[in-house]
Amino acid sequence: MTERTCAACDCVLDAETVKVEIGGRTVEVCCADCAEKLREAHAAAKAPRKE
């Protein structure tokens, strides 16, 4: 069986996970803090760059 890991911090996931939709895909993270970090990183990546 393949070990599942958190999409934000790569720690091993247990039975309790938080599902987050990022870019039209649902990913699993280990906690609410990682979910928020992943949402913030996605928002920053989509933001227009200032030149």
Phi, psi and omega per residue, in radians:
M1 nan 2.436 -3.128
T2 -1.405 2.380 3.118
E3 -1.365 2.252 3.125
R4 -1.592 2.421 -3.137
T5 -2.207 2.786 3.131
C6 -1.147 2.380 -3.135
A7 -1.229 -0.313 -3.105
A8 -1.732 -0.763 -3.023
C9 -2.106 -0.046 3.110
D10 1.170 0.253 3.047
C11 -1.342 2.774 -3.098
V12 -1.217 2.312 3.122
L13 -1.461 2.465 3.041
D14 -1.823 -2.758 -3.093
A15 -1.201 -0.495 -3.125
E16 -1.684 1.967 3.129
T17 -2.260 2.836 3.061
V18 -1.967 2.241 3.134
K19 -1.673 2.332 -3.107
V20 -2.261 2.348 3.078
E21 -1.655 2.095 -3.127
I22 -2.258 2.096 3.105
G23 1.018 0.598 3.115
G24 1.472 0.001 3.108
R25 -2.039 2.573 3.078
T26 -1.713 2.202 3.106
V27 -2.140 2.768 -3.134
E28 -1.901 2.418 3.077
V29 -2.229 2.923 -3.023
C30 -1.441 -0.431 -3.060
C31 -2.738 3.012 3.138
A32 -1.127 -0.597 3.113
D33 -1.093 -0.768 3.120
C34 -1.173 -0.614 3.108
A35 -1.087 -0.784 -3.141
E36 -1.145 -0.736 3.112
K37 -1.064 -0.715 -3.136
L38 -1.179 -0.729 3.088
R39 -1.086 -0.753 3.139
E40 -1.131 -0.728 3.129
A41 -1.127 -0.694 3.132
H42 -1.160 -0.741 3.118
A43 -1.105 -0.709 3.133
A44 -1.160 -0.637 -3.140
A45 -1.219 -0.519 -3.124
K46 -1.509 -0.294 -3.078
A47 -1.159 2.497 3.108
P48 -1.156 2.510 -3.125
R49 -1.518 2.477 3.078
K50 -1.576 2.313 -3.139
E51 -1.999 nan nan
